[in-house]
């Protein structure tokens, strides 16, 4: 997938927080997904929101354990 700079800028506004929307970042290794996710999480935490951060492997493990 190509980088959508408008979407990145929109995420940076934090508007998704008011809607309680999830953000899922997809792409090959080394494209900055984790860096972007941490930046968004820090901004959300600074605004007083609770955050959860997990990799796809973490989510699969959680789902497997819950099953």
N, C-alpha and C positions, 0 to 999 in steps of 0.2 A: 504494500500500500504506500502511496505517496504521502508525504507530509502535508497536512492541511493547515497552513499557518493561521487561517481565519479561525479554525476550530481550536487551535492551541491558544490563540488570543482570547477566544470566548471562554475557554476553561479557566484561563487566568483571571477572569473577572469574578469567578466564584459563583456565578448565577446558578449553576447546577446544585449548589448547596441549599438554596431556598426551596428548590423543588424536591429535595432529598433524592436526587438522581444518582445512580451509580456511574462510575467512569471505568471503562475497561479499555486498556491499551493493548493493541495487538501489533505484532511485527517481528521481524527476525532479530536475532541477538545483536547487540551492539548499536541499536538505533536510538537509544536514549529513553526508552519506556520507563525504566526504573527511576532515572533522574527526574523525569517529568512528574511521575507519580509522587515521589518524595516531595518535590516542590509544591505540588497541589495539596498534599497532606499537611505540610508545614503551614501553608497559608490558611487552610481550614482550621487547624488547631489554634493558630494565633487569633482567629476570629471566634474562638470559643466552641468549635464543633468537635465532637468525638470522631475519631478516625479509625479505620481498620485497614491494614496493609497486609496483603498476602500474595504470594506467587500462585500461578496456576497449579503447581505441584502441591502447594499447601492446601488449596481448595479441594483438590482431588483427594488428598489424604483425609481431610475433614469429612468429606462426603462418604468416603469409604468407612471411616470409623463410626459414622452415624447410622450406617445402613445395617 
